[in-house]
Each structure stands twice: as structure tokens, then as C-alpha cells.
């Protein structure tokens, strides 16, 4: 089976990597501390920002922002250096990681903020914590508990925007099946290159999203707004099409999961 093409352009990437045979890659808290040390050193070398992370025992999630075409080099340094450390410490040999890491290129803000929530809710989904910020090896734990944030995450959008009450409410709410399905759809969405930039292929035009919406039916309009945003349109594009404010579109989208 052909591999999913790797996108190495500057921008946001969701990275997932697992231990070989789903075995543990972190046995002690000191291992996770060492991984974060290696992560931040690599970020400095390759000018990468961390926007969210979660270190579970047998895998990790990173939400990174690269500034050059160097994602592969950045990840190679992290994974190889940590594998050397882990194999030496535990007197083992052979591969530590299960194949190559998975990466997903992120274009839309809606996808980005859904990933913030998904990554921070990983420990809850695994039933090892009950609320966001409780598990110590996530960025939100440092933010909520007012602990020192790792230096490579000092420019994180999650860190800098978490004072917004709307984002706090969004992050605290349980992940719904709809949200999980939307994330899976985003991972499968085809991305095409056009004029040296990547764009997501949308399934419908805005006319098609709103063609069956009856005049003055706000419920139908709101559902169509949500569907259009999940299809990859920005809140600004939807607002312009409907001739309403972006703030109104943002309010509708933000309150959908309540």
C-alpha cells in the first residue's frame, strides 16, 4: 500500500509516534522529562515552536509549527536521540519506534483548535485522568497549574490564548463523537499544492451548503454554517457569504458543542 505523502512545508503539523509493538517508550517520569529536554533542544536547532503536547506511556502527540522545510530533520533528531537515551538506560537494542511517525498538515484554524482539545483530552480518553490539565505531561497542565512552561512552548497559541473564557470552556468540555469523526475526516482530507502552497479540497461550494436553507430559519442556517466550517471554509468566508459578522459566525460555531 502506498504511503501517505509527507508534507514538509512550513506551518502547523500534528505528529503522532508510538513504541514498537505498542510497547512503552516512557517507563518513568524522568524519561518524559528527558524527551521534553531533547524536544526543546531540537526546537532551538530547527526553529520550531510547540503549540501542544501529550506524552503517554507508549506514544506521544505533538502540535508543532515549523518555519522551514525541515520537519523530517527535526523529527529524526528527536526520535533518534531519545532512542539512544532509552536503549542505553534500559540496556536494550533494536528499534524503539513503530515505523515512521505520522504527521498531518493543518491549514484551518477550526482544525487547529480541535486538535488542541483532542491532544489535551488524551489522558481522559485513556482513563488515567478525569479532567483536562490534571495529567502532568501536557502543556495545559503547566498553564492551569501556573507551572513553568517548557521553553519551546512559550509561543504556543494555547498558552497565549487560554485566558479567553470561550477557549477555556471549549477545552474543558468532553470530546463528542461528532468532534472525533470530524478529526478523522480532516486527517483523510486530500491536500493539493497550488502556487507553492497547500490547500484542502472542499466537498461543496458555499452555494451548495446554503441552497436548501429556508429564509429566516436560523436553526437551518446555523447547521449549514457548522457544516461549511467543518468542510474547510474559514469563519470569515462564511460570514462574508452570509453578510453577517465574523463574531456572529464564531459565536454559533463556539456554542455548537454545548
Residue pairs with C-beta under 8 A, 6 or more apart in sequence:
6 71
6 72
6 103
7 13
7 71
7 103
7 105
7 191
7 198
8 69
8 70
8 71
8 72
9 66
9 69
9 105
9 197
9 198
10 66
10 67
10 68
10 69
11 65
11 66
11 105
11 106
11 107
11 198
12 51
12 63
12 64
12 65
12 105
12 106
12 107
12 112
13 63
13 64
13 65
13 66
13 71
13 103
13 104
13 105
13 106
14 61
14 62
14 63
14 103
14 104
14 106
14 115
14 119
15 60
15 61
15 62
15 63
15 64
15 75
15 101
15 102
15 103
16 59
16 60
16 61
16 101
16 102
16 103
17 59
17 60
17 79
17 97
17 98
17 101
17 102
18 25
18 58
18 59
18 97
18 98
19 25
19 58
19 59
19 96
19 97
19 98
20 94
20 95
20 96
20 97
20 98
21 98
22 58
22 59
22 98
23 58
24 57
24 58
25 31
25 57
25 58
25 59
25 60
25 82
25 86
25 96
25 97
26 32
26 35
26 55
26 56
26 57
26 58
27 57
27 90
29 136
31 86
31 89
32 55
32 137
34 82
34 85
35 55
35 60
35 78
35 82
36 53
36 55
36 137
36 150
38 77
38 78
38 81
38 82
38 85
39 50
39 53
39 62
39 78
39 150
39 152
40 50
40 150
40 151
40 152
42 48
42 74
42 77
42 78
42 81
43 49
43 50
43 64
43 74
43 152
44 152
45 74
45 77
46 66
46 68
46 70
46 73
46 74
46 77
47 66
47 67
47 68
48 64
48 65
48 66
48 67
48 70
48 74
48 152
49 64
49 65
49 67
49 152
49 153
49 155
49 156
50 62
50 63
50 64
50 65
50 139
50 150
50 152
50 153
50 156
51 63
51 64
51 65
51 112
51 116
51 139
51 153
51 156
51 157
51 158
52 61
52 62
52 63
52 115
52 116
52 119
52 120
52 138
52 139
52 140
52 156
52 158
53 60
53 61
53 62
53 63
53 119
53 137
53 138
53 139
53 153
54 60
54 61
54 119
54 120
54 122
54 123
54 135
54 137
54 138
55 137
55 138
56 122
56 123
56 126
56 137
61 118
61 119
61 122
63 106
63 112
63 115
63 116
63 119
64 71
64 74
66 74
71 103
75 101
75 103
79 96
79 97
79 101
82 96
83 95
83 96
83 97
86 92
86 96
87 93
87 94
87 96
104 186
104 187
105 191
105 198
106 112
106 115
107 191
107 198
107 199
107 200
107 232
108 200
108 232
108 234
109 234
109 235
110 229
110 230
110 235
110 253
111 183
111 186
112 157
113 167
113 170
114 179
114 182
114 183
114 186
115 183
116 157
116 158
116 171
117 170
117 171
117 173
117 175
117 179
118 175
118 179
118 180
118 183
119 138
120 132
120 133
120 138
120 139
120 140
120 171
121 132
121 174
121 175
122 135
122 138
123 129
123 134
123 135
123 138
124 130
124 131
124 132
124 135
124 174
124 175
125 175
128 135
129 135
131 172
132 138
132 140
132 144
132 171
132 172
133 140
133 141
133 143
133 144
133 145
134 141
135 141
139 149
139 150
139 153
139 156
139 158
139 159
140 158
140 162
140 171
141 147
142 148
142 149
142 150
143 149
143 158
143 159
143 162
149 156
149 159
153 159
161 167
162 168
162 171
166 254
170 254
170 257
173 257
173 258
176 257
178 257
179 257
182 230
185 230
189 200
189 201
189 232
190 200
190 201
191 198
191 199
191 200
191 201
192 198
192 199
192 201
193 199
200 232
201 232
202 231
202 232
202 233
203 231
204 228
204 231
206 228
206 233
206 237
206 238
206 241
209 224
209 227
209 228
209 231
209 233
210 221
210 224
210 228
210 241
210 242
212 220
213 220
213 221
213 224
214 220
221 242
222 252
222 256
225 238
225 242
225 249
225 252
225 253
226 252
226 253
226 256
228 238
229 235
229 238
229 249
229 253
235 246
235 249
235 250
235 253
236 246
236 249
238 249
239 245
239 246
239 248
239 249
242 249
